[in-house]
Amino acid sequence: MSSSLRRDPESEALLDSRYRKGDVSITNLDEDVSLSNRNVPRKRKCSINSIKCFGVELTPDNIAVAMVYFVQGVLGLSRLAVSFYLKDDLHLEPAETAIISGVSTLPWLVKPLYGFISDSIPLFGYRRRSYLVMSGLLGALSWSLMATFVNSKYGVAFCIFLGSLSVAFSDVVVDSMVVERARGESQSMSGSLQSLCWGSSAFGGIVSSYFSGSLVGAYGVRFVFGLTALLPLITSAVAVLVKEQRVVNLPRVQNTLLNDTSFVASSKYSVMQLWDAVKQPNVFLPTIFIFLWQATPQSDSAMFYFTTNKLGFTPEFLGRVKLVTSIASLLGVGLYNGFLKSVPLRKIFLATTVIGSALGMTQVLLVTGVNRNLGISDEWFAIGDSLVITVLGQVSFMPVLVLAAKLCPEGMEATLFATLMSISNGGSVVGGLIGAGLTQLFGITKDRFDYLTSLIILCNLSSLLPLPLLGLLPDDAVDAKSEKIDDDDIEMKSN
């Protein structure tokens, strides 16, 4: 699936505010107070100079949040292994692989439901800790099954679904922790933790990209699945670091949730409130555009089969390509934050869509072998092509996050943001399924690629179809309200 299958998520910030006061002058108070005041700048200096801290004090809560984000990034270790397992072990066709990849994103379509469950139903007395433990165990179970018993496409689809569910649930839980602890924090402090979270996820993605291909080539896919099964346990382990008050009178709380009609009424009111916000024209119309923009077909699965079966790309080389694309994603974020934040949304979508469609056509050169006639090897062409397209793809997705944050009304930021990003992910699922159907229609199999060029051209041209609907977007990317939004507060992590 394309980079649009990023978890699509909300942004806020988490920070311990014990040392957020202004500078305290040292007076002739008692010795303990004087020593405490001297330690304040020292702690600040340490956190700023430390690569791990990003200006954030590493309290147990912050460490737990950062580690959950790191796990989300490093779970990409299994991505290549899954692709090679479906192709080489189960002998699936490209269209079937695309459908199974789409199944993995389904849990991301109902993220607001997870937040509602976590907020309303304490598990063993906790709303956050227990669900993080459960998510980690569920992820470990799914990959353990992949490493041992699973040997059919239906079993793979079920296990991938469970693994994706565990990541999506933990993502919502950790985001809710961020929201709770961010109340009252300054924008700059919020952005510092956001940088820590994004940096942790990006570091995990880079680490997994570096090892994903070489481990598959050296030890096989089952070994990689078994190694991946250990990673979600980190989420369960760091749950003990979460600072959370235990819910008292738990039996009474559970009885209220199950029997009291006020719970049903409250749930109904929340849904109606969400619907009232979504159906507003200034929210509904841009959401339609984002869904259609994401729902254009994709040819990723067919290209994977072509590069491995036809061009002979090895797992180790594809791991290097993934490493390049992970770094390119960060470059795309930096390019947007540095030069494009103040550009109107319509202009960004228009430019990135047109340029992206044109650059996507370069895959035709790889399929037809024109690059070799130009003296460029398949490997170098694939790396350069992936680098440029990934940077552009990240630049084009950043406005989606900005737009989603801009549309959220006060008081419903987290819930509506999750809903909008779930709709965006739904568009990606539709695009993947359409791509699978077109792959089947063009007769592209694991050994036949006669019409792959036609598929690539059609998919790239179809990405231009939503452009006539650009009028559904707001006129400007920055208005009086959005100028107050710090871009560091926007969730920038990818799935």
MARLOLUM-243533 format. One record per residue (C-alpha): x, y, z; residue number from 1. Coordinates in nm, 3 decimals, padded with zeros to 5 digits. Example, Ala and Ser with C-alpha at 12.3 -4.5 7.8 and 13.67 -1.06 7.14 Angstrom:
+---------+---------+---------+-----+
:       X :       Y :       Z : num :
+---------+---------+---------+-----+
:  01.230 : -00.450 :  00.780 :   1 :
:  01.367 : -00.106 :  00.714 :   2 :
+---------+---------+---------+-----+
end
This chain:
+---------+---------+---------+-----+
:       X :       Y :       Z : num :
+---------+---------+---------+-----+
:  00.000 :  00.000 :  00.000 :   1 :
:  00.107 :  00.356 : -00.049 :   2 :
:  00.235 :  00.595 :  00.213 :   3 :
: -00.123 :  00.710 :  00.270 :   4 :
: -00.174 :  00.398 :  00.493 :   5 :
: -00.003 :  00.566 :  00.772 :   6 :
: -00.180 :  00.551 :  01.073 :   7 :
: -00.347 :  00.842 :  01.042 :   8 :
: -00.364 :  01.004 :  01.369 :   9 :
: -00.412 :  01.289 :  01.600 :  10 :
: -00.155 :  01.518 :  01.752 :  11 :
: -00.115 :  01.668 :  02.087 :  12 :
:  00.160 :  01.674 :  02.341 :  13 :
:  00.273 :  01.525 :  02.665 :  14 :
:  00.511 :  01.693 :  02.901 :  15 :
:  00.582 :  01.692 :  03.270 :  16 :
:  00.541 :  02.052 :  03.384 :  17 :
:  00.747 :  02.038 :  03.697 :  18 :
:  01.027 :  02.249 :  03.548 :  19 :
:  00.826 :  02.467 :  03.311 :  20 :
:  00.833 :  02.774 :  03.535 :  21 :
:  01.039 :  03.076 :  03.448 :  22 :
:  01.396 :  03.111 :  03.566 :  23 :
:  01.414 :  03.125 :  03.943 :  24 :
:  01.671 :  03.359 :  04.093 :  25 :
:  01.879 :  03.212 :  04.372 :  26 :
:  01.833 :  03.403 :  04.691 :  27 :
:  01.936 :  03.344 :  05.048 :  28 :
:  01.674 :  03.079 :  05.103 :  29 :
:  01.754 :  02.752 :  05.267 :  30 :
:  02.014 :  02.528 :  05.109 :  31 :
:  01.769 :  02.279 :  04.960 :  32 :
:  01.578 :  02.544 :  04.769 :  33 :
:  01.904 :  02.694 :  04.642 :  34 :
:  02.029 :  02.358 :  04.520 :  35 :
:  01.695 :  02.288 :  04.357 :  36 :
:  01.706 :  02.614 :  04.169 :  37 :
:  02.059 :  02.546 :  04.049 :  38 :
:  01.949 :  02.214 :  03.914 :  39 :
:  01.676 :  02.362 :  03.698 :  40 :
:  01.897 :  02.502 :  03.421 :  41 :
:  02.116 :  02.193 :  03.442 :  42 :
:  01.819 :  01.969 :  03.368 :  43 :
:  01.716 :  02.194 :  03.084 :  44 :
:  02.060 :  02.190 :  02.935 :  45 :
:  02.078 :  01.812 :  02.954 :  46 :
:  01.741 :  01.764 :  02.786 :  47 :
:  01.821 :  02.009 :  02.508 :  48 :
:  02.164 :  01.867 :  02.435 :  49 :
:  02.050 :  01.506 :  02.447 :  50 :
:  01.944 :  01.357 :  02.116 :  51 :
:  01.686 :  01.138 :  02.285 :  52 :
:  01.516 :  01.419 :  02.468 :  53 :
:  01.437 :  01.674 :  02.193 :  54 :
:  01.399 :  01.931 :  02.468 :  55 :
:  01.162 :  01.710 :  02.669 :  56 :
:  01.237 :  01.582 :  03.018 :  57 :
:  01.239 :  01.204 :  03.012 :  58 :
:  00.987 :  01.131 :  03.283 :  59 :
:  00.845 :  00.776 :  03.299 :  60 :
:  00.532 :  00.894 :  03.116 :  61 :
:  00.736 :  01.049 :  02.835 :  62 :
:  00.952 :  00.739 :  02.804 :  63 :
:  00.642 :  00.520 :  02.778 :  64 :
:  00.492 :  00.737 :  02.505 :  65 :
:  00.818 :  00.753 :  02.309 :  66 :
:  00.866 :  00.376 :  02.330 :  67 :
:  00.514 :  00.307 :  02.202 :  68 :
:  00.583 :  00.529 :  01.903 :  69 :
:  00.919 :  00.358 :  01.853 :  70 :
:  00.748 :  00.018 :  01.845 :  71 :
:  00.502 :  00.145 :  01.585 :  72 :
:  00.795 :  00.245 :  01.366 :  73 :
:  01.010 : -00.063 :  01.417 :  74 :
:  00.721 : -00.302 :  01.341 :  75 :
:  00.796 : -00.223 :  00.977 :  76 :
:  01.060 : -00.495 :  01.016 :  77 :
:  00.806 : -00.753 :  00.899 :  78 :
:  00.671 : -00.567 :  00.596 :  79 :
:  00.911 : -00.712 :  00.340 :  80 :
:  00.886 : -01.055 :  00.503 :  81 :
:  00.507 : -01.051 :  00.460 :  82 :
:  00.538 : -00.954 :  00.093 :  83 :
:  00.790 : -01.230 :  00.018 :  84 :
:  00.589 : -01.484 :  00.219 :  85 :
:  00.274 : -01.411 :  00.019 :  86 :
:  00.465 : -01.425 : -00.309 :  87 :
:  00.711 : -01.710 : -00.262 :  88 :
:  00.559 : -01.934 :  00.006 :  89 :
:  00.186 : -01.900 : -00.061 :  90 :
:  00.232 : -01.831 : -00.435 :  91 :
: -00.037 : -01.562 : -00.441 :  92 :
: -00.103 : -01.339 : -00.738 :  93 :
: -00.046 : -00.960 : -00.720 :  94 :
: -00.420 : -00.889 : -00.696 :  95 :
: -00.458 : -01.123 : -00.396 :  96 :
: -00.160 : -00.962 : -00.225 :  97 :
: -00.313 : -00.618 : -00.273 :  98 :
: -00.640 : -00.733 : -00.114 :  99 :
: -00.461 : -00.879 :  00.190 : 100 :
: -00.265 : -00.555 :  00.226 : 101 :
: -00.596 : -00.369 :  00.227 : 102 :
: -00.724 : -00.591 :  00.507 : 103 :
: -00.437 : -00.476 :  00.726 : 104 :
: -00.567 : -00.119 :  00.721 : 105 :
: -00.926 : -00.195 :  00.818 : 106 :
: -00.867 : -00.151 :  01.196 : 107 :
: -00.753 :  00.205 :  01.127 : 108 :
: -01.097 :  00.298 :  00.994 : 109 :
: -01.267 :  00.295 :  01.334 : 110 :
: -01.009 :  00.465 :  01.555 : 111 :
: -01.266 :  00.683 :  01.737 : 112 :
: -01.431 :  00.362 :  01.860 : 113 :
: -01.110 :  00.259 :  02.038 : 114 :
: -01.087 :  00.594 :  02.209 : 115 :
: -01.448 :  00.567 :  02.323 : 116 :
: -01.388 :  00.217 :  02.462 : 117 :
: -01.072 :  00.321 :  02.644 : 118 :
: -01.237 :  00.629 :  02.793 : 119 :
: -01.561 :  00.461 :  02.896 : 120 :
: -01.469 :  00.107 :  03.001 : 121 :
: -01.179 :  00.075 :  03.248 : 122 :
: -01.007 : -00.263 :  03.218 : 123 :
: -00.884 : -00.402 :  03.551 : 124 :
: -00.921 : -00.055 :  03.696 : 125 :
: -00.718 :  00.133 :  03.435 : 126 :
: -00.811 :  00.314 :  03.116 : 127 :
: -00.462 :  00.334 :  02.968 : 128 :
: -00.222 :  00.084 :  03.124 : 129 :
: -00.440 : -00.221 :  03.079 : 130 :
: -00.520 : -00.145 :  02.715 : 131 :
: -00.153 : -00.091 :  02.634 : 132 :
: -00.071 : -00.429 :  02.790 : 133 :
: -00.355 : -00.593 :  02.599 : 134 :
: -00.248 : -00.432 :  02.270 : 135 :
:  00.109 : -00.552 :  02.312 : 136 :
:  00.002 : -00.907 :  02.391 : 137 :
: -00.237 : -00.912 :  02.095 : 138 :
:  00.040 : -00.799 :  01.860 : 139 :
:  00.281 : -01.059 :  01.998 : 140 :
:  00.017 : -01.329 :  01.949 : 141 :
: -00.050 : -01.232 :  01.587 : 142 :
:  00.316 : -01.244 :  01.484 : 143 :
:  00.380 : -01.561 :  01.686 : 144 :
:  00.108 : -01.732 :  01.485 : 145 :
:  00.267 : -01.603 :  01.165 : 146 :
:  00.600 : -01.753 :  01.274 : 147 :
:  00.458 : -02.096 :  01.357 : 148 :
:  00.116 : -02.221 :  01.248 : 149 :
: -00.012 : -01.997 :  00.971 : 150 :
:  00.016 : -02.148 :  00.624 : 151 :
: -00.280 : -02.011 :  00.427 : 152 :
: -00.380 : -01.675 :  00.285 : 153 :
: -00.683 : -01.660 :  00.513 : 154 :
: -00.468 : -01.722 :  00.819 : 155 :
: -00.224 : -01.453 :  00.706 : 156 :
: -00.507 : -01.205 :  00.653 : 157 :
: -00.645 : -01.280 :  01.001 : 158 :
: -00.306 : -01.244 :  01.172 : 159 :
: -00.223 : -00.923 :  00.986 : 160 :
: -00.563 : -00.788 :  01.087 : 161 :
: -00.493 : -00.869 :  01.455 : 162 :
: -00.149 : -00.711 :  01.438 : 163 :
: -00.287 : -00.397 :  01.278 : 164 :
: -00.565 : -00.383 :  01.539 : 165 :
: -00.309 : -00.396 :  01.820 : 166 :
: -00.109 : -00.108 :  01.671 : 167 :
: -00.418 :  00.103 :  01.601 : 168 :
: -00.555 :  00.055 :  01.953 : 169 :
: -00.222 :  00.135 :  02.119 : 170 :
: -00.190 :  00.440 :  01.895 : 171 :
: -00.526 :  00.574 :  02.012 : 172 :
: -00.447 :  00.501 :  02.377 : 173 :
: -00.110 :  00.675 :  02.367 : 174 :
: -00.264 :  00.971 :  02.182 : 175 :
: -00.527 :  00.999 :  02.454 : 176 :
: -00.248 :  01.006 :  02.712 : 177 :
: -00.087 :  01.287 :  02.518 : 178 :
: -00.414 :  01.481 :  02.508 : 179 :
: -00.474 :  01.441 :  02.880 : 180 :
: -00.132 :  01.560 :  02.985 : 181 :
: -00.108 :  01.837 :  02.728 : 182 :
: -00.388 :  02.046 :  02.877 : 183 :
: -00.244 :  02.377 :  02.985 : 184 :
:  00.094 :  02.323 :  02.821 : 185 :
:  00.242 :  02.590 :  02.597 : 186 :
:  00.256 :  02.541 :  02.220 : 187 :
:  00.636 :  02.520 :  02.222 : 188 :
:  00.638 :  02.255 :  02.493 : 189 :
:  00.370 :  02.059 :  02.309 : 190 :
:  00.577 :  02.073 :  01.994 : 191 :
:  00.881 :  01.944 :  02.181 : 192 :
:  00.706 :  01.625 :  02.280 : 193 :
:  00.559 :  01.591 :  01.932 : 194 :
:  00.915 :  01.604 :  01.800 : 195 :
:  01.014 :  01.334 :  02.049 : 196 :
:  00.723 :  01.111 :  01.941 : 197 :
:  00.782 :  01.164 :  01.571 : 198 :
:  01.156 :  01.116 :  01.611 : 199 :
:  01.103 :  00.790 :  01.799 : 200 :
:  00.871 :  00.655 :  01.531 : 201 :
:  01.102 :  00.767 :  01.250 : 202 :
:  01.404 :  00.612 :  01.422 : 203 :
:  01.216 :  00.284 :  01.461 : 204 :
:  01.121 :  00.295 :  01.093 : 205 :
:  01.481 :  00.357 :  00.985 : 206 :
:  01.613 :  00.074 :  01.204 : 207 :
:  01.353 : -00.170 :  01.072 : 208 :
:  01.419 : -00.067 :  00.712 : 209 :
:  01.790 : -00.130 :  00.751 : 210 :
:  01.747 : -00.484 :  00.882 : 211 :
:  01.422 : -00.595 :  00.717 : 212 :
:  01.572 : -00.710 :  00.387 : 213 :
:  01.899 : -00.858 :  00.515 : 214 :
:  01.723 : -01.066 :  00.782 : 215 :
:  01.481 : -01.209 :  00.527 : 216 :
:  01.768 : -01.301 :  00.296 : 217 :
:  01.983 : -01.453 :  00.569 : 218 :
:  01.732 : -01.629 :  00.796 : 219 :
:  01.398 : -01.646 :  00.613 : 220 :
:  01.056 : -01.499 :  00.672 : 221 :
:  00.957 : -01.721 :  00.966 : 222 :
:  01.256 : -01.598 :  01.165 : 223 :
:  01.162 : -01.235 :  01.094 : 224 :
:  00.804 : -01.304 :  01.206 : 225 :
:  00.930 : -01.455 :  01.531 : 226 :
:  01.159 : -01.158 :  01.590 : 227 :
:  00.874 : -00.919 :  01.519 : 228 :
:  00.660 : -01.100 :  01.777 : 229 :
:  00.895 : -00.976 :  02.050 : 230 :
:  00.854 : -00.609 :  01.961 : 231 :
:  00.491 : -00.554 :  02.075 : 232 :
:  00.591 : -00.687 :  02.417 : 233 :
:  00.783 : -00.362 :  02.462 : 234 :
:  00.449 : -00.181 :  02.457 : 235 :
:  00.319 : -00.411 :  02.730 : 236 :
:  00.634 : -00.365 :  02.936 : 237 :
:  00.641 :  00.015 :  02.929 : 238 :
:  00.275 :  00.026 :  03.034 : 239 :
:  00.393 :  00.002 :  03.396 : 240 :
:  00.561 :  00.342 :  03.351 : 241 :
:  00.230 :  00.511 :  03.277 : 242 :
:  00.123 :  00.737 :  03.561 : 243 :
: -00.248 :  00.675 :  03.604 : 244 :
: -00.495 :  00.676 :  03.889 : 245 :
: -00.675 :  00.350 :  03.941 : 246 :
: -01.051 :  00.374 :  03.891 : 247 :
: -01.218 :  00.325 :  04.228 : 248 :
: -01.538 :  00.126 :  04.282 : 249 :
: -01.480 : -00.062 :  03.960 : 250 :
: -01.775 : -00.302 :  03.998 : 251 :
: -02.010 : -00.005 :  04.035 : 252 :
: -01.855 :  00.160 :  03.729 : 253 :
: -01.894 : -00.155 :  03.519 : 254 :
: -02.250 : -00.203 :  03.639 : 255 :
: -02.330 :  00.155 :  03.540 : 256 :
: -02.181 :  00.104 :  03.197 : 257 :
: -02.378 : -00.212 :  03.135 : 258 :
: -02.714 : -00.129 :  03.287 : 259 :
: -02.759 :  00.244 :  03.332 : 260 :
: -02.950 :  00.407 :  03.050 : 261 :
: -02.746 :  00.723 :  03.104 : 262 :
: -02.448 :  00.547 :  02.944 : 263 :
: -02.651 :  00.472 :  02.632 : 264 :
: -02.784 :  00.825 :  02.627 : 265 :
: -02.433 :  00.965 :  02.665 : 266 :
: -02.307 :  00.746 :  02.383 : 267 :
: -02.591 :  00.852 :  02.159 : 268 :
: -02.525 :  01.217 :  02.238 : 269 :
: -02.154 :  01.178 :  02.152 : 270 :
: -02.236 :  01.020 :  01.817 : 271 :
: -02.489 :  01.291 :  01.736 : 272 :
: -02.244 :  01.561 :  01.834 : 273 :
: -01.981 :  01.407 :  01.606 : 274 :
: -02.229 :  01.384 :  01.319 : 275 :
: -02.335 :  01.746 :  01.368 : 276 :
: -01.972 :  01.848 :  01.332 : 277 :
: -01.900 :  01.629 :  01.028 : 278 :
: -02.210 :  01.734 :  00.832 : 279 :
: -02.114 :  02.101 :  00.841 : 280 :
: -02.030 :  02.208 :  00.482 : 281 :
: -01.690 :  02.347 :  00.584 : 282 :
: -01.599 :  02.000 :  00.718 : 283 :
: -01.800 :  01.768 :  00.496 : 284 :
: -01.693 :  01.905 :  00.157 : 285 :
: -01.314 :  01.899 :  00.221 : 286 :
: -01.355 :  01.549 :  00.368 : 287 :
: -01.514 :  01.432 :  00.042 : 288 :
: -01.215 :  01.567 : -00.151 : 289 :
: -00.963 :  01.398 :  00.077 : 290 :
: -01.147 :  01.065 :  00.050 : 291 :
: -01.158 :  01.080 : -00.331 : 292 :
: -00.795 :  01.199 : -00.346 : 293 :
: -00.688 :  00.894 : -00.148 : 294 :
: -00.920 :  00.652 : -00.330 : 295 :
: -00.736 :  00.658 : -00.663 : 296 :
: -00.597 :  00.313 : -00.765 : 297 :
: -00.246 :  00.196 : -00.687 : 298 :
: -00.009 : -00.044 : -00.864 : 299 :
:  00.229 : -00.114 : -00.575 : 300 :
:  00.167 : -00.490 : -00.552 : 301 :
:  00.215 : -00.543 : -00.925 : 302 :
:  00.541 : -00.345 : -00.917 : 303 :
:  00.667 : -00.553 : -00.624 : 304 :
:  00.616 : -00.872 : -00.822 : 305 :
:  00.781 : -00.719 : -01.128 : 306 :
:  01.091 : -00.597 : -00.944 : 307 :
:  01.142 : -00.929 : -00.762 : 308 :
:  01.038 : -01.187 : -01.024 : 309 :
:  01.141 : -01.002 : -01.340 : 310 :
:  01.428 : -00.777 : -01.234 : 311 :
:  01.556 : -01.008 : -00.961 : 312 :
:  01.572 : -00.755 : -00.678 : 313 :
:  01.678 : -00.934 : -00.358 : 314 :
:  01.530 : -00.881 : -00.011 : 315 :
:  01.856 : -00.718 :  00.101 : 316 :
:  01.842 : -00.464 : -00.183 : 317 :
:  01.472 : -00.389 : -00.121 : 318 :
:  01.563 : -00.330 :  00.243 : 319 :
:  01.809 : -00.065 :  00.129 : 320 :
:  01.539 :  00.093 : -00.083 : 321 :
:  01.310 :  00.102 :  00.221 : 322 :
:  01.588 :  00.266 :  00.421 : 323 :
:  01.620 :  00.535 :  00.154 : 324 :
:  01.244 :  00.594 :  00.149 : 325 :
:  01.232 :  00.619 :  00.529 : 326 :
:  01.494 :  00.893 :  00.522 : 327 :
:  01.319 :  01.053 :  00.224 : 328 :
:  00.999 :  01.072 :  00.426 : 329 :
:  01.178 :  01.283 :  00.686 : 330 :
:  01.314 :  01.502 :  00.409 : 331 :
:  00.961 :  01.554 :  00.283 : 332 :
:  00.845 :  01.665 :  00.627 : 333 :
:  01.138 :  01.905 :  00.653 : 334 :
:  01.071 :  02.044 :  00.306 : 335 :
:  00.709 :  02.112 :  00.390 : 336 :
:  00.782 :  02.268 :  00.731 : 337 :
:  01.062 :  02.480 :  00.590 : 338 :
:  00.908 :  02.618 :  00.272 : 339 :
:  00.544 :  02.522 :  00.215 : 340 :
:  00.355 :  02.581 :  00.540 : 341 :
:  00.215 :  02.915 :  00.425 : 342 :
:  00.124 :  02.803 :  00.072 : 343 :
: -00.253 :  02.774 :  00.009 : 344 :
: -00.387 :  02.420 :  00.025 : 345 :
: -00.531 :  02.425 : -00.325 : 346 :
: -00.196 :  02.518 : -00.477 : 347 :
: -00.013 :  02.244 : -00.285 : 348 :
: -00.263 :  01.974 : -00.383 : 349 :
: -00.262 :  02.090 : -00.745 : 350 :
:  00.118 :  02.105 : -00.775 : 351 :
:  00.196 :  01.782 : -00.587 : 352 :
: -00.075 :  01.585 : -00.769 : 353 :
:  00.034 :  01.696 : -01.115 : 354 :
:  00.405 :  01.654 : -01.042 : 355 :
:  00.343 :  01.323 : -00.866 : 356 :
:  00.145 :  01.189 : -01.160 : 357 :
:  00.426 :  01.287 : -01.398 : 358 :
:  00.698 :  01.137 : -01.178 : 359 :
:  00.496 :  00.820 : -01.130 : 360 :
:  00.522 :  00.767 : -01.506 : 361 :
:  00.897 :  00.713 : -01.461 : 362 :
:  00.814 :  00.359 : -01.351 : 363 :
:  00.729 :  00.296 : -01.716 : 364 :
:  01.096 :  00.354 : -01.797 : 365 :
:  01.190 :  00.081 : -01.549 : 366 :
:  00.932 : -00.162 : -01.685 : 367 :
:  01.027 : -00.107 : -02.049 : 368 :
:  01.404 : -00.103 : -01.982 : 369 :
:  01.460 :  00.249 : -02.118 : 370 :
:  01.672 :  00.331 : -01.814 : 371 :
:  01.928 :  00.069 : -01.920 : 372 :
:  01.949 :  00.226 : -02.265 : 373 :
:  02.032 :  00.550 : -02.087 : 374 :
:  02.313 :  00.379 : -01.897 : 375 :
:  02.130 :  00.369 : -01.561 : 376 :
:  02.110 :  00.031 : -01.388 : 377 :
:  01.777 : -00.098 : -01.260 : 378 :
:  01.898 : -00.077 : -00.900 : 379 :
:  02.012 :  00.284 : -00.912 : 380 :
:  01.705 :  00.389 : -01.107 : 381 :
:  01.476 :  00.223 : -00.851 : 382 :
:  01.653 :  00.395 : -00.561 : 383 :
:  01.642 :  00.738 : -00.723 : 384 :
:  01.281 :  00.695 : -00.832 : 385 :
:  01.172 :  00.585 : -00.483 : 386 :
:  01.360 :  00.873 : -00.321 : 387 :
:  01.196 :  01.144 : -00.530 : 388 :
:  00.845 :  00.996 : -00.521 : 389 :
:  00.857 :  00.942 : -00.143 : 390 :
:  00.966 :  01.300 : -00.075 : 391 :
:  00.686 :  01.430 : -00.294 : 392 :
:  00.435 :  01.189 : -00.139 : 393 :
:  00.518 :  01.308 :  00.212 : 394 :
:  00.495 :  01.672 :  00.104 : 395 :
:  00.155 :  01.605 : -00.051 : 396 :
:  00.025 :  01.429 :  00.262 : 397 :
:  00.128 :  01.697 :  00.509 : 398 :
: -00.151 :  01.932 :  00.391 : 399 :
: -00.400 :  01.653 :  00.470 : 400 :
: -00.288 :  01.664 :  00.832 : 401 :
: -00.298 :  02.044 :  00.835 : 402 :
: -00.644 :  02.049 :  00.682 : 403 :
: -00.779 :  01.788 :  00.925 : 404 :
: -00.646 :  01.984 :  01.223 : 405 :
: -00.787 :  02.306 :  01.078 : 406 :
: -01.138 :  02.162 :  01.035 : 407 :
: -01.174 :  02.037 :  01.393 : 408 :
: -01.404 :  02.260 :  01.602 : 409 :
: -01.313 :  02.352 :  01.957 : 410 :
: -01.407 :  02.085 :  02.208 : 411 :
: -01.401 :  01.794 :  01.960 : 412 :
: -01.043 :  01.814 :  01.836 : 413 :
: -00.924 :  01.461 :  01.915 : 414 :
: -01.241 :  01.274 :  01.819 : 415 :
: -01.306 :  01.459 :  01.493 : 416 :
: -00.938 :  01.446 :  01.393 : 417 :
: -00.942 :  01.067 :  01.439 : 418 :
: -01.264 :  01.045 :  01.239 : 419 :
: -01.128 :  01.252 :  00.952 : 420 :
: -00.808 :  01.051 :  00.934 : 421 :
: -01.008 :  00.727 :  00.946 : 422 :
: -01.203 :  00.851 :  00.644 : 423 :
: -00.873 :  00.930 :  00.473 : 424 :
: -00.750 :  00.579 :  00.545 : 425 :
: -01.079 :  00.445 :  00.412 : 426 :
: -01.003 :  00.617 :  00.083 : 427 :
: -00.665 :  00.442 :  00.075 : 428 :
: -00.834 :  00.106 :  00.128 : 429 :
: -01.071 :  00.177 : -00.162 : 430 :
: -00.775 :  00.279 : -00.378 : 431 :
: -00.594 : -00.043 : -00.297 : 432 :
: -00.899 : -00.254 : -00.379 : 433 :
: -00.952 : -00.072 : -00.709 : 434 :
: -00.586 : -00.127 : -00.790 : 435 :
: -00.626 : -00.498 : -00.714 : 436 :
: -00.926 : -00.515 : -00.947 : 437 :
: -00.739 : -00.340 : -01.227 : 438 :
: -00.440 : -00.571 : -01.178 : 439 :
: -00.671 : -00.868 : -01.225 : 440 :
: -00.845 : -00.703 : -01.521 : 441 :
: -00.516 : -00.641 : -01.705 : 442 :
: -00.418 : -01.004 : -01.654 : 443 :
: -00.107 : -00.925 : -01.451 : 444 :
:  00.015 : -01.228 : -01.259 : 445 :
:  00.334 : -01.323 : -01.080 : 446 :
:  00.486 : -01.425 : -01.414 : 447 :
:  00.305 : -01.210 : -01.673 : 448 :
:  00.359 : -00.833 : -01.694 : 449 :
:  00.252 : -00.761 : -02.052 : 450 :
:  00.009 : -00.486 : -01.951 : 451 :
:  00.194 : -00.353 : -01.648 : 452 :
:  00.281 : -00.037 : -01.840 : 453 :
: -00.087 :  00.025 : -01.909 : 454 :
: -00.172 : -00.028 : -01.541 : 455 :
:  00.093 :  00.222 : -01.429 : 456 :
: -00.024 :  00.484 : -01.678 : 457 :
: -00.390 :  00.438 : -01.581 : 458 :
: -00.318 :  00.459 : -01.207 : 459 :
: -00.111 :  00.775 : -01.246 : 460 :
: -00.361 :  00.947 : -01.473 : 461 :
: -00.648 :  00.858 : -01.238 : 462 :
: -00.474 :  01.052 : -00.961 : 463 :
: -00.566 :  01.367 : -01.157 : 464 :
: -00.939 :  01.294 : -01.142 : 465 :
: -01.005 :  01.467 : -00.804 : 466 :
: -00.846 :  01.796 : -00.919 : 467 :
: -01.170 :  01.948 : -01.057 : 468 :
: -01.304 :  01.923 : -00.700 : 469 :
: -01.030 :  02.144 : -00.553 : 470 :
: -01.298 :  02.406 : -00.497 : 471 :
: -01.423 :  02.196 : -00.205 : 472 :
: -01.111 :  02.293 : -00.009 : 473 :
: -01.077 :  02.616 :  00.191 : 474 :
: -00.937 :  02.910 :  00.000 : 475 :
: -00.622 :  02.952 :  00.206 : 476 :
: -00.402 :  02.723 :  00.409 : 477 :
: -00.355 :  02.996 :  00.665 : 478 :
: -00.640 :  03.207 :  00.797 : 479 :
: -00.698 :  03.400 :  01.114 : 480 :
: -00.782 :  03.086 :  01.304 : 481 :
: -00.522 :  02.847 :  01.167 : 482 :
: -00.241 :  03.098 :  01.216 : 483 :
: -00.276 :  03.025 :  01.585 : 484 :
: -00.212 :  02.656 :  01.529 : 485 :
:  00.146 :  02.548 :  01.581 : 486 :
:  00.242 :  02.309 :  01.303 : 487 :
:  00.445 :  02.107 :  01.550 : 488 :
:  00.116 :  02.006 :  01.712 : 489 :
:  00.004 :  01.822 :  01.397 : 490 :
:  00.058 :  01.447 :  01.399 : 491 :
:  00.331 :  01.363 :  01.145 : 492 :
:  00.390 :  00.993 :  01.188 : 493 :
:  00.326 :  00.743 :  00.905 : 494 :
:  00.198 :  00.374 :  00.888 : 495 :
+---------+---------+---------+-----+
end
